[in-house]
Amino acid sequence: MNETSTAAEVRRPGRLSGVGRVLVAVYAILALAATGRSFVQIVQRFDEAPLAYTLSALSALVYIVATVALVRRGRVWYRIAWATILFEFAGVIVVGLISVTSPELFPRDTVWSHFGQGYLFIPLVLPPLGMWWLARHPVDDRGASA
C-alpha cells in the first residue's frame, strides 16, 4: 500500500459483494414468489385455509423486509436484517413442525409448511446462511458495514 491509497481501497467488501449478492437475489426471488402465492391464495381461496394463507402473506412480508434490510446500510438496517431473518427461521421451524405433527391445522400449504418443502427447502436453508453472512459482515461504530 502506498501513501496515496485511501481507506476505501483497503476496506473489506461490504455485505453486497460476492455471496452477499447471491443471498440478496435469492431473498428477492423468494419475496416475489411468496407475495404472488399469498396474493392468489387470499384473493381466490381465503375461506379454505385462512391461517395458512395469512401465514403465507406474513412470510412474504418478512422476505420483503429482509431483502431491503440486507441491501440497506447502517446499524438500524443491520438489526432489522437480523430480526427478520431470526423471525423467518423461527417461523420455518415452528410452522414446519406443526404442519408435520398436526397437518389438520394446515389444510393448505404455506411457504413454511413442511420446512419449505414446496420451495425446495430454501426457506429452511436461507436463514442460517443469512445469519452466517450477517455475522461475517458486522456494522462498525459508524454504522457502516465492515
Disulfide bonds with the S-S distance in Angstrom:
none
